[in-house]
Amino acid sequence: MTIRRVKTHTGQTGYVYQYYFVGKRPALDSDPEAPSTEFIFDVTSDRKTIFAVSIFLHPEALSAWAAGRGRTLSESEQYAAVKLRLMQAFDEIPDMLNHGRRLRLEVDELPVLLDSIGVE
């Protein structure tokens, strides 16, 4: 049995979200976001309805980071960027269930998010 570490985030939208990391995988070939890595989180804002949120990290974003910084991102740095994108969505999207279940981590967002936590 897998024990999940449930985390909490109070969004600027006023909702208190609970979430945990489910895992990551290559995006399915049939997915419009392919090729990318899909990071999946289970999320709830009411402790009753749990829904999946997928965040897609595209190879272009990783390549741009590597070209601009002279190194590749580690697995833990990729996870940190994706988690920051999730927090950003919690703060900006008032209805995650209906409008925030498929998110992208854009090329221009990646350095901004990682700079905010001191990753260079």
Sequence and secondary structure as in RCSB ss.txt:
>XXXX:A:sequence
MTIRRVKTHTGQTGYVYQYYFVGKRPALDSDPEAPSTEFIFDVTSDRKTIFAVSIFLHPEALSAWAAGRGRTLSE
SEQYAAVKLRLMQAFDEIPDMLNHGRRLRLEVDELPVLLDSIGVE
>XXXX:A:secstr
      EEEE TTS EEEEEEEEEEE  TTSTT SSEEEEEEEESSSS  EEEEEEE HHHHHHHHHHHSS   H
HHHHHHHHHHHHHHHHH S HHHH SEEEE TTHHHHHHHTTT  
